[in-house]
Amino acid sequence: MLDFVKKNAHFIWRLILNQIGLTLFGLMTAMSAAAIDNTLAGEGNIQYTCMIWVSVFAIIFYMFIDYAAIKEEGQKDKIRIDAGRLERDRWRGLKIVLIASIPNLVLGLLVNVCGPLGADPGPALEWAGAIAGTSKVIGIVIQAMYWGVLIGLTGTFSPGAGVTTIADVPNFCYALIPLPAIICVTLAYIAGLHDISLIRKIKGLFKPEPTANKK
């Protein structure tokens, strides 16, 4: 494993930098949307609606950047494999993104393990509650592109609960946050390895089939 990390350190670091960059972008857009006054829409929760949409845009942008980076790496590996300079490993992308996502996965685990232990009703262990709360804050800050979706959906489906905060977001959501990037990077590497354009295939689903000319 250590040898794999050393050989792929540059790419692991690239995925981490992508997340940091989109975290800053996600923070700015989500905070701007959160500043919108609800009185503009009465009871319409325009804050939450705006937070959801800007967050969705940030997530799509994040997935596109990771997809483009890992697909390019997969295409380079295909050339090396065809030339006999590299052994084929279709799960290289998955292993790289899992290593890059270790902080996110650990935080999600802490939230879901310590959260119930610190909850009331429950054991209400003070130390567990503190760890879960801190992990929630760190998790949503370093993955801020998901902030608007988590807060927006929680606020939308929990009417009358007052202002929605990070503490109100269900614990399981923090375990799900890393999954989109993991799935995207895994599929992107496989697509690059097989020289397949997933984007072109998706476009093809919406393209009408040509009709035969009638004589």
C-alpha positions in Angstrom: 0.0 0.0 0.0 2.8 2.4 0.9 4.5 1.7 -2.5 1.2 2.5 -4.2 0.8 5.8 -2.4 4.4 6.8 -3.3 3.8 6.0 -7.0 0.5 7.9 -7.1 1.2 10.7 -4.6 1.1 13.3 -7.3 -2.4 12.3 -8.4 -3.7 11.8 -4.9 -2.5 15.3 -4.1 -4.2 16.6 -7.2 -7.6 15.2 -6.1 -7.1 16.8 -2.7 -6.3 20.2 -4.3 -9.4 19.9 -6.4 -11.4 19.4 -3.2 -9.8 22.4 -1.5 -10.4 24.6 -4.5 -14.1 23.6 -4.8 -14.5 23.9 -1.0 -13.6 27.6 -1.2 -16.0 28.0 -4.2 -18.7 26.1 -2.3 -18.3 28.2 0.8 -18.6 31.5 -1.1 -21.7 30.4 -3.1 -23.5 28.8 -0.2 -22.9 31.7 2.1 -24.1 34.1 -0.5 -27.3 32.1 -1.0 -27.8 31.8 2.8 -27.7 35.6 3.1 -30.8 36.0 1.0 -33.7 37.3 3.1 -36.6 34.8 3.5 -39.0 37.7 3.5 -38.5 38.0 -0.3 -40.6 34.9 -0.6 -42.8 34.9 2.5 -43.1 31.3 3.5 -41.4 30.0 0.4 -38.0 29.3 1.9 -36.1 31.0 -0.9 -32.9 30.8 1.1 -33.0 27.0 1.1 -34.0 26.8 -2.6 -31.1 29.1 -3.6 -28.7 27.2 -1.4 -29.7 23.9 -2.9 -29.3 25.1 -6.5 -25.9 26.8 -6.1 -24.7 23.7 -4.2 -25.8 21.5 -7.0 -23.9 23.6 -9.5 -20.8 23.5 -7.2 -21.0 19.7 -7.0 -21.4 19.2 -10.7 -18.4 21.5 -11.3 -16.4 19.5 -8.7 -17.4 16.2 -10.4 -16.4 17.5 -13.8 -13.0 18.6 -12.7 -12.3 15.2 -11.0 -13.7 13.4 -14.0 -11.5 15.2 -16.5 -8.4 14.8 -14.4 -8.8 11.0 -13.8 -10.0 10.2 -17.3 -6.9 11.8 -18.7 -4.8 9.6 -16.4 -6.7 6.5 -17.6 -6.1 7.4 -21.2 -2.3 7.8 -20.5 -2.3 4.4 -18.8 -4.0 2.8 -21.8 -1.2 3.9 -24.0 1.4 2.5 -21.5 -0.5 -0.8 -21.2 -0.8 -1.1 -25.0 3.0 -0.5 -25.2 3.6 -3.2 -22.6 5.1 -0.7 -20.1 2.4 -0.9 -17.5 0.3 -3.7 -15.9 -3.4 -3.3 -16.3 -5.3 -2.3 -13.1 -8.8 -1.1 -13.7 -9.3 -0.3 -10.0 -6.4 2.2 -9.8 -8.8 5.1 -9.9 -10.8 3.7 -7.1 -7.8 3.1 -4.9 -6.5 6.6 -5.6 -9.7 8.3 -4.7 -10.2 6.2 -1.6 -6.8 7.3 -0.3 -7.5 10.9 -1.2 -10.9 10.6 0.6 -9.5 9.2 3.9 -10.2 12.5 5.8 -13.8 12.6 4.6 -14.4 8.9 5.3 -12.9 9.2 8.8 -15.0 12.3 9.6 -18.2 10.5 8.4 -17.3 7.5 10.5 -16.8 9.6 13.6 -20.1 11.4 13.2 -22.0 8.2 12.8 -20.3 6.3 15.6 -20.0 9.1 18.2 -23.2 10.9 17.3 -25.6 8.2 18.8 -23.3 7.9 21.8 -23.5 11.6 22.5 -27.2 11.9 21.7 -30.0 12.4 24.3 -32.0 10.1 24.5 -29.1 7.7 24.5 -25.9 7.4 26.5 -25.4 11.2 26.2 -21.6 10.9 26.6 -20.2 14.4 26.6 -16.9 13.4 24.9 -18.7 11.6 22.1 -21.1 14.5 21.5 -18.1 16.9 21.3 -16.3 14.6 18.8 -19.4 14.2 16.7 -20.1 18.0 16.7 -16.6 18.9 15.8 -16.4 16.3 13.1 -19.7 17.6 11.6 -18.3 21.2 11.4 -14.9 20.1 9.9 -16.7 17.7 7.5 -19.0 20.2 6.1 -16.3 22.9 5.9 -13.8 20.8 3.9 -16.6 19.6 1.7 -18.5 22.9 1.5 -19.7 22.2 -2.0 -22.3 19.9 -0.3 -23.2 22.5 2.4 -26.1 24.1 0.5 -27.7 20.7 -0.4 -27.5 19.4 3.2 -28.7 22.5 4.9 -31.2 23.3 2.2 -32.9 19.9 2.1 -32.8 19.6 5.9 -34.5 23.0 6.2 -37.0 22.3 3.5 -38.2 19.0 4.9 -38.1 20.2 8.5 -40.5 23.2 8.4 -41.2 25.0 11.6 -37.9 24.0 13.2 -36.4 27.5 13.1 -33.1 28.2 11.5 -31.4 25.0 10.2 -27.8 24.5 11.4 -25.1 22.0 10.8 -26.2 20.1 13.9 -29.6 19.5 12.3 -28.2 17.6 9.3 -28.8 13.8 9.8 -25.6 11.9 10.7 -25.9 9.5 7.8 -25.5 12.4 5.3 -21.9 12.8 6.4 -21.1 9.2 5.4 -22.7 9.7 2.0 -20.8 12.9 1.1 -17.6 11.2 -0.2 -19.6 8.8 -2.4 -20.2 11.0 -5.5 -16.5 11.7 -5.9 -15.6 8.1 -5.3 -18.1 6.9 -7.9 -17.2 9.6 -10.4 -13.4 9.1 -10.2 -13.8 5.3 -10.4 -15.9 5.5 -13.6 -13.8 8.2 -15.1 -10.6 6.1 -14.8 -12.3 3.0 -16.3 -13.7 5.2 -19.1 -10.2 6.6 -19.9 -8.7 3.1 -19.7 -11.2 1.9 -22.3 -11.1 5.2 -24.3 -14.9 5.7 -23.7 -16.5 9.1 -23.5 -19.3 8.8 -20.8 -20.3 12.4 -21.6 -20.8 11.5 -25.3 -22.8 8.4 -24.4 -25.1 10.5 -22.1 -25.6 13.0 -24.8 -26.5 10.1 -27.2 -29.3 9.1 -24.9 -31.1 12.4 -25.6 -30.2 12.6 -29.3 -33.1 11.4 -31.5 -32.4 8.5 -33.8 -32.1 9.5 -37.5 -35.2 8.5 -39.5 -34.8 6.8 -42.9 -35.6 8.9 -45.9 -38.8 7.9 -47.6 -38.8 7.7 -51.3 
